[in-house]
Amino acid sequence: MSILTPVPPHQSFAKRAFFAVPVIGWLARDVMYGDADNIWYLMVIIATALILAVAAWGLPALVVSALAVVPIYFVLMIVIASPWTPNA
């Protein structure tokens, strides 16, 4: 991961501003435009941050991280249970 990851020249202001955020934007830019293996590095970083948070703060850190994932699961369940058919 590098701050020098090439980015396509024609992007919206919002995307350029998001990629300029020091840690989060750099990681997002590397996942989107960098090497294909960067997604695995990001997953290791997230797992390590979660482990360190649980080690430092205990069960509240685990509960807060689980609550942060709840909207994603709700959307996933709605998509899976929807009666939408692609070729109807």
Residue pairs with C-beta under 8 A, 6 or more apart in sequence:
1 26
1 27
1 30
1 34
1 38
1 41
2 30
2 34
3 26
5 26
5 29
5 30
5 33
5 34
6 33
7 19
7 29
7 33
8 33
11 19
18 24
18 25
18 28
19 25
19 26
19 28
19 29
27 42
27 45
30 38
30 42
31 38
31 39
31 42
50 61
50 62
50 65
53 61
53 62
53 65
54 61
54 62
